[in-house]
């Protein structure tokens, strides 16, 4: 089970025109917004990645606006783990449970999850917060990620897993978010 004091969320490459051609993009964008707000309520740190933003463009506005106080980490590798700045910031958090959300499921999300798993971390992919340009590539990416040792979760599932109890201010705020 993931816990709030051992989890970090990784937001991968939800940028520019690429984000606009994702399979079921509107559903994914809405789920990502809810996920980010929930992580902020639960004080789970978020590492925010952008793939060559000078070419692909910045993170989409609806997501960027939620990321106050956080700056994106630029990368040119498909796996976030190949970016030294990411690894430095990730290691500084001293957490070993990673939630991955973003695009594309079969490329950057998969390769990042694969490397994190091989480094001994626990990984969950938030299935309603990832996508690819085609449904098939999203499904293949999720399947390969699970075969590599990650688990699939959803926004609601991870919220309740992290909270553990149906009480308190966090619980009331989360219920409002998902309604």
C-alpha positions as CSV (number, residue, x, y, z in Angstrom):
1,X,0.0,0.0,0.0
2,X,1.2,3.5,-0.9
3,X,1.4,6.1,1.9
4,X,1.4,9.9,1.8
5,X,4.8,10.1,3.5
6,X,6.5,7.7,1.1
7,X,4.9,8.7,-2.2
8,X,5.9,11.1,-5.0
9,X,3.8,11.9,-8.1
10,X,5.5,12.2,-11.4
11,X,3.8,14.3,-14.1
12,X,5.2,13.3,-17.5
13,X,5.1,15.5,-20.7
14,X,1.5,16.7,-20.9
15,X,2.5,19.3,-23.5
16,X,1.7,21.3,-26.6
17,X,0.1,19.8,-29.7
18,X,1.2,16.3,-28.6
19,X,-1.3,16.5,-25.7
20,X,-4.0,17.5,-28.0
21,X,-3.8,14.3,-30.1
22,X,-4.0,11.9,-27.2
23,X,-6.7,9.1,-27.1
24,X,-9.6,10.4,-24.9
25,X,-7.6,13.5,-24.1
26,X,-10.5,15.5,-22.4
27,X,-11.1,12.6,-20.0
28,X,-7.4,12.3,-19.2
29,X,-7.0,16.1,-18.7
30,X,-9.9,16.2,-16.2
31,X,-8.5,13.2,-14.3
32,X,-5.1,14.8,-14.2
33,X,-6.5,18.0,-12.8
34,X,-8.3,16.0,-10.1
35,X,-5.2,13.9,-9.3
36,X,-2.9,17.0,-9.0
37,X,-5.4,18.8,-6.7
38,X,-5.7,15.7,-4.6
39,X,-1.9,15.3,-4.3
40,X,-1.7,18.9,-3.2
41,X,-4.4,18.3,-0.5
42,X,-2.5,15.3,0.7
43,X,0.9,17.1,0.6
44,X,2.4,14.5,-1.8
45,X,5.2,16.1,-3.8
46,X,4.9,16.4,-7.5
47,X,7.9,16.2,-10.0
48,X,6.9,17.8,-13.3
49,X,8.6,16.8,-16.5
50,X,8.6,18.4,-20.0
51,X,10.1,16.7,-23.1
52,X,12.1,19.3,-25.1
53,X,9.6,22.2,-24.5
54,X,11.3,24.4,-27.1
55,X,10.1,21.9,-29.7
56,X,7.0,20.3,-28.3
57,X,5.7,23.3,-26.4
58,X,4.9,23.9,-22.7
59,X,2.6,21.9,-20.5
60,X,-1.1,22.6,-21.3
61,X,-2.5,25.6,-19.5
62,X,-5.1,23.8,-17.4
63,X,-2.4,21.7,-15.9
64,X,0.3,24.4,-15.8
65,X,-2.0,26.7,-13.8
66,X,-2.3,24.1,-11.0
67,X,1.4,23.7,-10.6
68,X,2.1,26.8,-8.5
69,X,5.4,26.8,-6.7
70,X,6.8,24.0,-8.9
71,X,8.9,24.3,-12.0
72,X,9.1,21.8,-14.8
73,X,12.3,19.7,-15.3
74,X,13.3,19.7,-19.0
75,X,14.4,16.4,-20.6
76,X,15.3,15.0,-23.9
77,X,15.4,11.3,-23.0
78,X,12.3,9.2,-23.0
79,X,12.9,7.9,-19.5
80,X,12.8,10.6,-16.8
81,X,15.5,8.5,-15.0
82,X,18.0,9.5,-17.8
83,X,17.7,13.2,-16.8
84,X,20.3,14.0,-14.0
85,X,18.2,16.9,-12.6
86,X,15.2,14.6,-12.2
87,X,17.2,12.0,-10.4
88,X,18.8,14.6,-8.1
89,X,15.4,16.1,-7.2
90,X,13.8,12.6,-6.9
91,X,16.6,11.2,-4.7
92,X,16.4,14.3,-2.5
93,X,12.8,13.5,-1.6
94,X,13.9,10.1,-0.1
95,X,10.6,8.3,-1.2
96,X,10.3,4.9,-2.8
97,X,6.7,4.9,-4.0
98,X,6.0,6.6,-7.3
99,X,2.7,7.4,-9.0
100,X,3.2,8.1,-12.7
101,X,0.8,10.1,-14.9
102,X,1.2,11.7,-18.3
103,X,2.0,10.8,-21.9
104,X,2.7,8.8,-23.8
105,X,1.9,5.6,-22.0
106,X,3.9,3.3,-24.4
107,X,7.0,5.5,-24.5
108,X,8.0,7.9,-21.7
109,X,5.6,6.6,-19.1
110,X,6.7,3.0,-19.8
111,X,10.4,3.6,-20.0
112,X,10.4,5.7,-16.8
113,X,8.4,3.1,-14.9
114,X,10.7,0.3,-16.2
115,X,13.8,2.1,-15.0
116,X,12.3,3.0,-11.6
117,X,11.3,-0.6,-11.1
118,X,14.8,-1.8,-12.0
119,X,16.2,0.6,-9.4
120,X,14.0,-1.1,-6.7
121,X,11.2,1.5,-6.4
122,X,7.4,0.7,-6.2
123,X,5.5,2.1,-9.1
124,X,1.8,2.6,-9.8
125,X,0.6,4.0,-13.1
126,X,-2.6,6.1,-12.8
127,X,-4.5,4.5,-15.7
128,X,-7.0,7.3,-16.1
129,X,-4.2,9.8,-16.1
130,X,-2.1,8.4,-18.9
131,X,-2.7,8.1,-22.7
132,X,-1.1,7.7,-26.1
133,X,-2.1,8.8,-29.5
134,X,-4.0,5.5,-30.0
135,X,-6.0,3.3,-27.7
136,X,-3.9,0.3,-28.7
137,X,-0.6,2.0,-27.7
138,X,-2.1,3.1,-24.4
139,X,-3.2,-0.5,-23.6
140,X,0.2,-2.0,-24.7
141,X,2.0,0.6,-22.6
142,X,-0.1,-0.3,-19.5
143,X,0.3,-4.0,-20.2
144,X,4.1,-3.9,-20.5
145,X,4.4,-1.6,-17.5
146,X,2.4,-4.1,-15.4
147,X,4.4,-7.0,-16.8
148,X,7.6,-5.2,-15.7
149,X,6.3,-5.1,-12.1
150,X,4.3,-1.9,-11.8
151,X,0.7,-1.8,-10.7
152,X,-2.3,0.0,-12.3
153,X,-4.4,2.3,-10.2
154,X,-7.0,5.0,-10.8
155,X,-7.4,8.5,-9.3
156,X,-10.1,7.4,-6.9
157,X,-8.3,4.2,-5.9
158,X,-5.1,6.0,-5.1
159,X,-6.9,8.8,-3.2
160,X,-8.5,6.3,-0.8
161,X,-5.4,4.1,-0.6
162,X,-3.4,7.2,0.6
163,X,-6.1,8.4,3.0
164,X,-6.9,5.0,4.6
165,X,-9.8,6.5,6.6
166,X,-13.1,8.1,5.9
167,X,-12.6,11.0,8.3
168,X,-11.0,14.4,8.7
169,X,-10.6,17.5,6.5
170,X,-8.6,15.7,3.8
171,X,-11.3,13.1,3.4
172,X,-14.0,15.8,3.0
173,X,-11.9,17.7,0.5
174,X,-11.3,14.6,-1.5
175,X,-14.9,13.6,-1.7
176,X,-15.7,17.1,-3.0
177,X,-13.0,16.7,-5.7
178,X,-14.3,13.4,-7.1
179,X,-18.0,14.2,-7.1
